[in-house]
Amino acid sequence: MIPYFKFTTIPLGPIQIQVWGLLVSLGILAGAWVATKMAEHRKQDPAVVWDVTFWIIIASFIGARIVHLLYEPAYYLSNPIAILQVWHGGFSIMGGFVGAVIAAVVFLRKRKLDLLAYCDTLVFGLPVGLFIGRIGCFLIHDHPGTLTHFVLGVNYPGGVRHDHGLYLSMEGLVLFLLFLFLAHKRVKIGTYLVVFLILDGTIRFFLDFLRATDGPIVDVRYAGLTPAQYFAIIMVIAGIVLYKKSKNARIN
């Protein structure tokens, strides 16, 4: 088992740097940089990746906040001002994905660029960003799971539990290694997008059954499923539909 510890802030004189925010920021930068390398390989404009990343960051944080409200509806209905208090935390990565997709589609269509090709390039860098950013979730332990005897369980106060921050970080790393393997093959445009949607959606759907149903942090469930699981189902369906539609895509 993994010892329980919390690493939430880094003191820098009078300033307290939030570890989660720092690692999420580093993850975004790393993911964007990796995407620019793929853009160069595909003879796309790397500047477009940086430009669209700016709008994706804004839209993803807005989307992440909005979807997070579904996790604690009663609290936010009774404390509407808390919706704006983002410094207290509360973001859903699934909502972030929705915001990112909207921003990317609007930006790329406005520039009249190849939507599928550039989205596929952007997604190529996403797993490394998730790998780094989710380390921040693990270090602050904001996603405790159910009690377990699993070797990677974290010895939380009160018992050993699954830790979703750790598992999702590991998933990001595995997906990135898979993408690197695929990068050495001649894959069709849209491959990274399809693989990410199907694998990440499937993994997230099943992992959420291990989220805590007791303790101080418990996700709300609708008909037995978390909001993230419904989004995960949509991701898998979207991946399958995209796969069928991109069968004739060019190889790159």
N, C-alpha and C positions, 0 to 999 in steps of 0.2 A: 504494500500500500504506500501511498504518497503522503508524507507529513503535511498537516494543514498549516498554512501560514498565509498572511495577507501582506501584499506589497501594493499599497494604494497611492502613495505620494513620494515624490523625491524633493527634499528640501533644498532650495537654492537661495540662500540668504533669506530675505523676507517672503520669497515666492515659494509656493507649494505647487510643483508640477504634478498633474494627475497622470499616473502611470497608464491607465486605460486610454485616456485621450492621446497621450504621447505615442503609444503603440499603434493605435488606430491611424493616427496621422502618418506614422512611418510606413504602415501597411499600405495606405493609399498611395504614397509617393513611390514605394517599391513596386506596387502593382502597375502604376502608370508607366514607370520606367521600363518594366518588362514588356508592357504593351507596345512601347515605342520601338523596342528592339524587333518585335514581330512586324510592326509597321514597316520598318526599314527593310526587313527580309522580303516582305510582300510588295515592296516598292510603293508603299503608301506614304502619305505625308505625316511624319512624326509630330509635327506642330498641331495637326488636327487632334491627335490623341491628347496632348496637353490642354488644348482649348476646350474640348468636350469634357475632359476630366473636371475642369473648374465648375461647369454647370452641373455635372453629375454629383459632385460633392454637395452643392447647395440643395439640389432636388432630393438626394438620397437622405440627407439629414431631416428634411421636412417630412418625407414619406415615412422615415423610420419613427419619427415622433408621433405622427398621426396614427399609424398602425399600433404603436405601443399603447395608445389609449384604449384599445380593445382588450388589453390584458388587465386593466384596472378600471373598468367603466364606472363602477359605483363611486370610487374615490374621486375621479375627475369630474363626475357630475355634481358631486357635493362640494368639490373644491376646484371650480373652473379656472381660477387664477393659477393653479398648479400646472396647467397645461403649458404655460409659458415659462415655467421655472425649469428650464432644461439643464441648468447647472446641477440639479439634483439627480441627474441621470434619467434613463427611461427611453430607450431606443430599440426598435425592432429591425433586425437586419432584413427580414422579408419586406418590410415597408421600405427599407432602403433600396432593395432591389427594384421595387415598383417605381420609386422616384427616379432611380438611375436609368431605367428603361425609357421612361417618359422623356427625360432630359436628352438622352442619346438620340432617340427617334426624332424629336423636334429639331435638335441641332443639326443632325446629319441630313435630314430632309431639306432644311433651310439652306444648307450648303450644297444641296443636290449631289451628295456623295453616295457611294454604294452602301446602302444600309446594312445588308447582311455581312459584307466583307469587313466593314469597320467595326460592327458589333462583335464579330467573331474575333477580331484582333484585340479589342478591349477586354473581352472575356478571358483571353489567353493570360492576361496579367492578374486576373481576379483571385485565383487560388493562393498565390503568394501573398497577396494583400490580406486575405482571410487568415492565412497561417500566422502572420505577424500580429494582426489585430486581435485575433482570438486568444493569443497569449496574454493580452491585457485582461480579457475576461477571466482567464484562469487565475491570474495573479490576484485579482480582487474577489474571485469566487462569487460572482453574481448569478451563476446558473447552477445551483446545486441540484443533484438528482436524487433518485431513490437510494435506499440503503442497499449495500452490496458487499460481497466478499471478493470482487474482481481485483486482480493485481494492480490495476491502474486506478482503483478507487482512492479517494482522498479522505484522510482521517479527520473529518469535520468534528467539531464539538458535538458530542451526542451519538457519534457513529460514523462508520465509513460509508461514503456516498459516491455515486458517479458524479463527475464534474463535466458539464457540457462544454465549458470553455476549452478544456483540455482536448476533449474528443473532436470538437469542431476545428481546433487548430491543427490537430493531426490529420483530419480530413483534408484541410487546405493544402497541407504539405504533400499528401499522397496524390491529390488531384494535380498539383503543380508538377510533380515528377512524371505523372502520366502524360501531361501536356508536353513536357520536354521530350518524352519518348515519341509522341505523335509528331512532334516538330521535325523529327529526323525521318519521318515517313512522308510520302506524297499524299496528303489528306485533302479532302474537298473543303472549299470555303463553307463555313458553317459548322464544321466538325466540333470545334471547341465549344461552341454555343450549345449544340445538341448534347454533347457529353456532360457539360456542366449542369444543364437543366435537369437531365434525367438522373445523373448520379447524386448531385447535391440534393435534389428534391426527394429522392428515395431515402438517402441517408438521414436527412433531417426529419422525414416523416417517422421513421422507426425510432430514431434517437429520442424524439419528444415523448415517447411512451415511458422513458426513463427519467423524465423530469419529476422533481419533488412534488408530492401530493400532501406533504406535511411540512411544518417548519415556518420560518419567517418569510421565505420567498416561495410562493406557490402560484403557478400560472393558472389563470382562469381557463375553463374548458367549455366548449359549446358542443353538445351532443357527444361528449366524451373525447373530443379532440381539441388541441390548442389552436389558436389562430394561425400559428406557423405551419401546422400540419395541413390546414386548408390551402394555404399558399403553396406548400410543397406539392400537393396534388395538382394544382394548376401548373406548377413548374414542369412536372413530369409529362402532363398532357401536352403542354406547349412544346416540350422537347421532342415528343413523338410526332406531333404535327409538323414541326419544322424539319425533322428528319425526312419525312415523306415528301415535303415540298422541295427540299434541297438535294434530292437524289441526282438531279442533273446539273448541280452546281459545278463550276470549274474546279480543277485541282490546283492547289498551290502549296 
